[in-house]
Every structure is written in structure tokens, then in C-alpha cells.
Amino acid sequence: MTTANIQQIPTQNSIRRVILASFIGTTIEWYDFFLYGTAAALVFNRLFFPNVDSFTGTLSAFGTFAVGFIARPFGGLIFGHFGDRLGRKSMLVSSLLIMGMATFIIGLLPTYHTIGVLAPILLVSMRFAQGIGVGGEWGGAVLMAVEHSGGKERGFHGSWPQMGVPAGLLLSTIVFSICSSALTETQFLTWGWRLPFLLSVVLIGVGLFIRLRILETPAFLHQRQDEETRQLPIAVLLRSYPRNVLLGIGMRFAENGTFYILTVFVLSYGESYLKLPRSTMLTGVILSSFIGLFTIPAFGALSDRIGRRPVYLGGAVFTMLFAFPFFWLLDTRSSGLIWLAIILGVNLGHDAMYGPQAAFFSELFGTRVRYTGASLSYQLSSVFAGGFAPLIATGLLAKFGSAGVAAYVVVMALITVVSTVMAAETFRTDLSEETTHARP
């Protein structure tokens, strides 16, 4: 074995360094992305859409929230293309810069009272840039962890960048809560809401310092000289893996759509519909985010033992069965029961799917199109499931009450159950070879 080949074999220390870098980087990216969701639920309706009633303003704010999800497939396609051809590492650095700068600029934007209709236009533009950044982030981060990992622990190692979601949500919610509670309502609406967004520039520096120190994945280096890497990754993907792309989209409906019901829509539901203090729902989201730092890797590790499908399917079934009880618990207006509902929905239903998801989606595609395939499946479902979930839920709530929103969750979960049943078990797949789950 040559020296070059020996250097490409990941050591235990290099794996730890890579998964830590993936976790910290995705935490920063998702901090930026979720920060917008919290602000959209609580303040953007008043700052950028003040000349409409409260309901229409909330719909408009959630509409701009959805723009980020519309942009994510474009980010996944662009970064996936170059990630499959040039490497995973360089794409991670680029995505972090795009996301961080867009978030920082949001913190500097003038509001509707200052520049009129141009304010929401600029807000939507920066949200689109956020979507491009996070659309390219996920695929690169999980592939860095999964492709550096050994076959027996891919679920656990792949769950670390997934932990960036609760960590980013936890960080953004805490920072937003501190700024909100430490200032008067007038101070917060005037300038205090900007502080969490401006903090992003500091986090960018931390993330870049960490990501520039990690190595490219062995799987990519192994196939880089293959003749077929000169083909367009998207063309190879759609020719060889169309079924897996569709199944990946379906498998994310329950995980992605209900997550934004549980963590974004619930903030507006508690404050506007149940007339509860803002802190009640925020506390539940904070608690579930903290617990997620433990449940996500636990479910990822469990999928290494018993397979991806049983764990993923269990989360989808629980989500379907818990949809109506979730709102029954919220409607008690009891803080303890509300927190219990959010924790059960996020940490049992969502996390059982999200923990093994990075490894599951990576194993569905061959190395030469893995970045494109995993990213496109992940991000396309974000448009249909996650991006419009708070918007659809708000409309259903107005017409049918909480039962309409619960039924919406059941439908999304049913789509995921069917897709997961149809997917192949992949936890023994060898990532050094082209996956056997491609279409002949």
C-alpha cells in the first residue's frame, strides 16, 4: 500500500475531528436559518407587513419563511453538482459564507416604516440567499461525516451533523429569548431583534476556522479519477436513481413538515390562538432542542444495530398517531403539558427519523452522485413539506381549528410511512462501491 493510500484511510482522531467540524458548522448554519423562523413567527409581521391585519401579516411573514425552502433545491443542485465533481470540503466553506452573510445583512435591513415596500422585497431576497446556503450545506456536512466513517457506525457518525439542527434551534431560540426578555417591547421591536442576526458574523469566523482544517473524504478521493465523474451528476442521478430520489422526498414529509409545525407554527399558535405568553412555547422548543442533542445520536446509533428502516418507520408511525393528542395537550393551556407535547413530538417522532436519516440517504446513492442525490431528495421535500407547513397550518387553523392542522400532520406522516416501507434497507451497504440500490 502506498503512502498516499495510507494517508487517505481515516484514523479515529480524524473521524472525531470531521464529525465535530460537521456538527459545529451545521449548528451555525441552522442557527441562521431557524433565527428567521422565530422572527417570522413573532416580529416580522409587525415590522415588514404592518399595514395588514394580524392574521394576514402572519401569513405574509410565513410566506417569506417559505421562500428559503423554495431556494433550497437550487442550493442542493448547485452545490451537489460541484460537490460531486470538485469535492465536499470546498462546498462546505462556500455554503457557510453565503448563509452567514445573508443572515448578517437581515440584521441591517430597514423596516417597512423606513423604506416602504422595498423592505419586504429585500427581506425575501436575503431569505432566498439563506435557502441557497443551507441547501448546499446539508449534503456536504453529512457526507463528510458518513464517508469518513466506518461501515459499522455510519448511523451514529452521520447523526452528528443532524444534531446541528436542535443545536442551531436551541442557540437561536435562546439568543432570541434573551434579547426579547431583556428589553422592553418597544426596544425589542426597534433594534433588539437585530442583535441575534448580527451575531452571525462572529459565528461565521468560528465555522470557517474549523472547516478549513478538515480533509476531503476518502470515498470522493477514491472515485475522483473515474471516467464517469466527467458526466453531469444530475444526469447520472436521474438515469440511475430516480426511484430513490422520489422515496427520499416522501420519507422526509413527516420528519420535515411536522418539525416546523412543532417548532415554528406552535409559537404563533400559542401566542395568537391560545393567548399564552411568548415564553411558554419558546420554553418547550428550548427543552426539546436540548434533549435532541441526545436523542438524535441515540437513534442514529440504534439504526447501526437494527437497521435504518425500523427506526425511521417507528418515528413516522409515532408522528401519525400523536398528531391529534399533540393539539389536545396544547389546548389544555397547561405549561407542563404543552412542554410534554412538544418534547414527545420532536424527540420521539421527529428524532427517530432524523437520527438515521443522514446515513440512510447517503447509502441510497453511489459516490459519484451522492452529494447531488442526497441533497436533491432532502431539499426538494423541504419545499413540499417544510417550507409551506407553517403557512398551510395557519390557513387550516383559521378554517378548521387545530383538528385541521392535526389531520394535515397525519397525511404527511402517512406519505412517509409508505415511502419508508418501499425503501430498501441500506445499513450494510459498502460506500466504497456504487450502491446496489440503483435502477439497472
C-alpha positions in Angstrom: 0.0 0.0 0.0 1.4 3.4 -1.0 1.9 6.3 1.4 -0.8 8.3 -0.4 -3.3 5.5 0.1 -2.4 5.2 3.8 -3.0 8.9 4.3 -6.4 8.5 2.8 -7.5 5.9 5.4 -9.3 7.9 8.2 -8.0 7.4 11.7 -10.2 7.5 14.8 -8.8 11.0 15.6 -9.6 12.3 12.1 -13.1 10.9 12.2 -13.7 12.7 15.5 -12.3 15.9 14.1 -14.5 15.7 11.0 -17.8 14.9 12.8 -17.1 17.7 15.3 -16.4 20.1 12.5 -19.6 19.0 10.7 -21.6 19.4 13.9 -20.3 22.9 14.7 -20.7 24.1 11.1 -24.3 22.8 10.7 -25.1 24.3 14.1 -24.1 27.7 12.8 -25.9 27.3 9.5 -29.1 26.2 11.2 -28.8 28.9 13.8 -29.1 31.4 10.9 -31.9 29.5 9.2 -34.1 29.0 12.4 -33.5 32.5 13.6 -35.5 33.7 10.7 -38.3 31.3 11.5 -38.6 32.5 15.1 -38.6 36.2 14.0 -41.2 35.4 11.3 -43.5 33.9 13.9 -43.1 36.7 16.4 -42.0 40.1 14.9 -41.6 40.2 11.2 -45.4 40.5 10.7 -45.3 43.8 12.5 -42.0 45.2 11.1 -42.3 44.3 7.5 -46.0 43.8 6.9 -47.6 46.4 9.3 -50.4 47.7 7.1 -52.5 44.5 7.2 -54.4 42.7 10.0 -52.6 40.4 12.3 -53.7 37.2 10.5 -52.7 38.4 7.1 -49.4 39.7 8.5 -48.6 36.3 10.0 -49.4 34.6 6.7 -47.1 37.1 4.9 -44.3 36.5 7.3 -44.6 32.7 7.0 -44.7 33.2 3.2 -41.3 34.8 3.3 -40.2 32.0 5.6 -41.2 29.6 2.8 -39.1 31.4 0.3 -36.0 29.9 1.9 -37.3 26.4 1.3 -38.1 27.2 -2.4 -34.4 28.2 -2.7 -33.0 25.1 -1.0 -33.3 22.7 -4.0 -31.4 25.2 -6.1 -28.7 25.3 -3.5 -28.7 21.5 -3.3 -28.4 21.1 -7.1 -25.7 23.7 -7.5 -23.6 22.6 -4.5 -24.3 18.9 -5.3 -23.0 19.3 -8.8 -19.7 20.9 -7.7 -19.5 18.7 -4.6 -19.6 15.6 -6.7 -17.1 16.9 -9.2 -14.7 19.0 -7.1 -15.1 17.7 -3.6 -17.2 18.0 -0.4 -14.9 20.3 1.6 -14.8 23.4 -0.6 -18.6 23.4 -0.9 -19.0 23.5 2.9 -16.9 26.6 3.1 -18.9 28.4 0.4 -22.3 27.5 1.9 -21.2 28.8 5.3 -20.2 32.1 3.8 -23.4 32.6 1.8 -25.6 31.7 4.8 -23.7 33.8 7.3 -23.6 37.0 5.2 -27.3 36.8 4.3 -28.2 36.5 8.0 -25.9 39.4 8.9 -27.5 41.6 6.2 -31.0 40.8 7.5 -29.9 42.3 10.8 -29.1 45.6 9.0 -32.3 45.8 6.9 -34.5 48.9 7.3 -38.1 48.1 8.0 -41.4 48.9 6.2 -41.7 52.2 8.2 -38.4 53.4 6.8 -38.4 52.4 3.1 -41.8 51.0 2.5 -42.4 48.1 0.2 -38.7 47.7 -0.6 -38.2 46.3 2.9 -40.1 43.1 2.5 -38.5 42.7 -1.0 -35.0 42.9 0.5 -36.1 40.5 3.3 -37.3 38.0 0.7 -34.0 38.3 -1.2 -31.9 37.6 1.8 -34.2 34.7 2.8 -33.6 33.2 -0.7 -29.9 33.5 -0.2 -30.2 31.7 3.1 -32.0 28.9 1.3 -29.3 28.6 -1.3 -26.7 28.3 1.5 -28.5 25.8 3.7 -29.5 23.9 0.5 -25.8 23.2 -0.2 -24.8 22.7 3.4 -26.7 19.6 4.4 -25.3 17.2 1.8 -21.7 18.3 2.2 -21.9 18.1 6.0 -23.4 14.7 6.3 -21.2 13.2 3.5 -18.1 14.5 5.3 -19.2 12.5 8.4 -20.6 9.4 6.7 -17.9 9.0 4.1 -15.2 9.3 6.7 -16.9 6.8 8.9 -16.5 3.0 9.0 -19.5 0.9 7.9 -20.5 -0.2 11.5 -21.0 3.4 12.9 -22.3 5.4 9.9 -25.6 6.0 11.5 -24.0 7.4 14.7 -21.4 9.4 12.9 -23.9 10.7 10.4 -26.2 11.9 13.2 -23.7 14.4 14.4 -24.3 17.0 11.6 -28.0 16.2 12.2 -27.5 17.4 15.8 -26.7 20.8 14.3 -30.5 21.2 13.8 -31.5 21.1 17.5 -28.3 22.8 18.5 -28.9 25.6 16.0 -32.6 25.8 17.0 -31.6 25.8 20.7 -29.0 28.6 20.2 -31.2 30.8 18.0 -34.2 30.4 20.4 -32.1 31.1 23.5 -30.5 34.2 21.9 -33.9 35.5 20.7 -35.5 34.8 24.1 -32.7 36.7 25.9 -33.0 39.7 23.7 -36.8 39.6 23.9 -36.9 39.3 27.7 -34.1 41.7 28.5 -35.6 44.6 26.5 -38.9 46.4 26.6 -41.3 45.6 23.8 -40.5 49.0 22.1 -36.8 48.5 22.4 -37.0 44.9 21.0 -39.1 45.9 18.0 -37.0 49.0 17.3 -33.5 47.5 17.4 -33.3 44.5 19.8 -34.5 41.9 17.2 -31.4 42.7 15.1 -28.9 41.6 17.6 -29.3 37.8 17.1 -28.8 38.3 13.3 -25.7 40.5 13.7 -24.2 37.8 15.9 -23.9 35.6 12.9 -20.8 37.4 11.7 -18.9 36.1 14.7 -20.2 32.6 14.2 -19.0 32.6 10.5 -15.4 33.2 11.7 -15.6 30.3 14.1 -17.1 28.0 11.5 -14.6 28.8 8.8 -11.6 28.3 11.2 -12.9 24.8 11.9 -13.9 23.7 8.4 -10.7 24.8 6.7 -8.8 22.3 8.9 -10.5 19.1 7.8 -9.6 16.8 4.9 -11.5 15.6 1.9 -13.4 12.3 2.2 -11.7 9.0 1.2 -14.7 7.9 -0.8 -14.5 11.0 -3.0 -10.8 10.8 -3.4 -11.1 7.1 -4.4 -13.5 7.8 -7.3 -12.3 11.2 -8.4 -10.3 9.9 -11.4 -13.2 7.7 -12.6 -14.1 8.4 -16.2 -17.8 8.7 -15.3 -17.2 11.6 -12.9 -16.9 13.7 -16.0 -20.6 13.3 -16.7 -23.2 15.6 -15.3 -24.1 14.3 -11.8 -27.7 15.2 -12.2 -27.9 13.3 -15.5 -26.4 10.2 -13.9 -28.7 10.6 -10.9 -31.9 10.8 -12.8 -30.9 7.9 -15.1 -29.8 5.5 -12.4 -31.6 6.5 -9.2 -35.0 8.1 -10.0 -36.8 5.8 -7.6 -34.5 6.6 -4.7 -34.9 10.3 -5.2 -38.7 10.0 -5.0 -38.6 7.8 -2.0 -36.2 10.1 -0.2 -38.6 13.0 -0.9 -41.5 11.0 0.5 -39.5 9.8 3.6 -38.9 13.4 4.6 -42.6 14.6 4.6 -43.3 13.6 8.2 -39.9 14.5 9.5 -39.6 17.9 7.9 -43.2 19.1 7.7 -44.1 18.2 11.3 -40.9 19.6 12.6 -41.9 23.1 11.5 -45.4 22.6 12.9 -43.8 21.6 16.3 -41.2 24.4 16.4 -42.3 27.4 14.3 -46.1 27.3 13.8 -46.5 26.3 17.5 -45.0 29.7 18.5 -47.7 31.6 16.6 -50.4 29.1 17.7 -49.6 29.7 21.4 -49.4 33.4 21.2 -52.2 34.3 18.8 -54.7 31.4 19.2 -54.2 30.2 22.8 -53.3 33.7 24.1 -50.4 32.4 26.1 -47.2 34.3 26.9 -44.5 34.0 24.3 -42.2 32.3 26.7 -44.5 29.3 27.2 -43.9 27.9 23.7 -40.3 29.1 23.5 -39.5 27.1 26.6 -41.0 24.0 25.2 -38.9 24.4 22.0 -35.8 25.1 24.0 -36.3 21.9 26.1 -36.9 19.7 23.1 -33.9 21.1 21.3 -31.6 20.3 24.3 -33.0 16.8 24.6 -32.5 16.4 20.8 -28.7 16.6 21.3 -29.0 13.2 23.0 -31.9 11.5 21.2 -30.7 12.1 17.6 -27.3 10.3 18.1 -29.1 7.6 20.1 -31.5 6.9 17.2 -28.6 7.1 14.8 -26.6 4.5 16.8 -29.7 2.3 17.1 -30.0 2.2 13.3 -26.5 0.8 13.2 -27.7 -2.1 15.2 -31.1 -3.0 13.9 -31.2 -1.1 10.5 -32.3 2.2 9.2 -35.9 1.3 8.2 -37.2 0.0 11.6 -36.0 3.1 13.4 -37.2 5.5 10.7 -40.6 3.8 10.4 -41.1 3.9 14.1 -40.7 7.7 14.2 -43.2 8.1 11.3 -45.8 5.9 12.8 -45.5 7.7 16.2 -45.9 11.1 14.5 -49.0 9.9 12.8 -50.6 8.5 16.0 -49.6 11.6 18.1 -50.9 14.3 15.7 -54.3 14.8 17.5 -53.1 14.2 21.0 -50.4 16.8 20.4 -53.0 19.5 20.0 -55.2 18.2 22.8 -52.3 18.7 25.1 -51.6 22.2 23.8 -55.2 23.2 24.2 -55.1 22.5 27.9 -53.1 25.7 28.2 -51.0 24.0 30.9 -47.4 24.8 30.6 -46.2 21.4 31.7 -48.5 19.5 29.3 -47.5 21.9 26.5 -43.8 21.2 27.1 -44.5 17.5 27.3 -46.4 17.6 23.9 -43.5 19.4 22.2 -40.9 17.1 23.7 -42.8 13.9 22.7 -43.5 15.2 19.2 -39.9 16.4 18.5 -37.7 13.9 20.5 -39.6 10.7 19.8 -41.4 11.3 16.5 -39.0 13.6 14.6 -35.7 12.5 16.1 -36.3 8.8 15.4 -36.4 9.8 11.7 -33.8 12.5 11.7 -31.1 10.5 13.6 -30.6 7.7 11.0 -31.5 10.0 8.0 -28.0 11.2 7.1 -26.7 7.7 6.7 -29.9 6.3 5.2 -30.0 9.0 2.4 -26.2 8.7 1.8 -26.5 5.0 1.4 -29.2 5.3 -1.3 -26.8 6.7 -3.8 -23.4 5.9 -5.4 -20.3 8.1 -4.6 -20.2 9.9 -8.0 -23.7 11.3 -7.4 -24.1 11.0 -3.7 -23.9 14.8 -2.9 -26.4 15.6 -5.7 -28.8 12.7 -4.8 -28.9 13.1 -1.1 -29.2 16.9 -1.4 -31.9 16.9 -4.0 -34.0 14.4 -2.1 -33.6 16.2 1.1 -34.1 19.7 -0.3 -37.0 19.1 -2.7 -39.0 17.6 0.1 -38.3 20.8 2.1 -40.3 22.8 -0.5 -43.3 20.5 -0.4 -43.3 19.6 3.3 -41.4 22.0 5.5 -41.4 25.3 3.7 -45.2 25.7 3.4 -46.1 23.8 6.6 -46.5 26.9 8.9 -48.3 28.7 6.1 -50.7 25.8 5.4 -51.2 25.2 9.1 -52.2 28.8 9.7 -54.8 28.6 6.9 -56.1 25.3 8.2 -56.3 26.6 11.7 -58.4 29.6 10.6 -60.9 27.3 8.8 -61.0 24.1 10.7 -59.3 24.7 14.0 -56.5 22.6 15.4 -58.1 19.4 14.1 -57.4 20.5 10.6 -53.7 21.0 11.4 -53.6 17.6 13.1 -55.1 16.0 10.0 -52.5 17.7 7.9 -49.8 16.1 10.1 -51.4 12.7 9.7 -51.4 12.9 5.9 -47.7 13.9 5.8 -46.8 11.0 8.2 -48.7 8.6 6.0 -46.7 9.6 3.0 -43.5 8.9 4.9 -44.7 5.5 6.2 -45.5 4.3 2.7 -42.2 5.6 1.3 -40.1 4.1 4.1 -41.8 0.7 3.6 -40.9 0.8 -0.1 -37.3 1.8 0.5 -34.5 -0.8 0.6 -32.6 -1.5 3.9 -29.1 0.0 3.4 -27.2 -0.1 6.7 -24.9 -2.8 5.4 -24.1 -1.0 2.1 -20.4 -0.6 1.3 -19.9 3.1 0.4 -16.6 2.4 -1.4 -18.7 0.7 -4.1 -21.5 2.1 -6.3 -24.7 1.3 -4.4 -26.7 -1.8 -5.5 -29.9 0.1 -5.0 -29.6 1.9 -8.3 -32.0 1.2 -11.1 -30.5 -1.4 -13.5 
